[in-house]
């Protein structure tokens, strides 16, 4: 039986995850492989504060992918997610990627970002986690 502990960083613009097997909890693996994201160059802050972790800043760009989904024209099936959802040309010319959906979790309903009428924030978040888990 496999037993792992998974930590998900569900961010408004970027998300990622790490995991550890309970038999060796000191070894934490952080996912750094995302679909079609091997050529990405994200901007990662670099600080001059003599931080011990400064040497790892260049690696951070691979630890997360965009918190974005692109659906088919019927808004039923996810065509792509993460970085490819922002870069792939869709069948729909006026289509926009679905993003910022995490903001629907807050109590302040007046500033919720747009979601297409057929989509609920619960469906979008569920679809995103399903894709991330594959």
Buried (B, 14 or more C-beta within 10 A) or exposed (E): EEEEEEEEEBEEEBBBBBBBEEEEEEEEEBBEEBBBBEEBEBEBEEEEEEEEEEEEEEEBBBBBBBBBBBBEEEBEEBBBBBBBBEBEEBEEEEBEBBBBBBEBEEEEEEEBEEBEEEBEBEBBBEBBEEBBEE
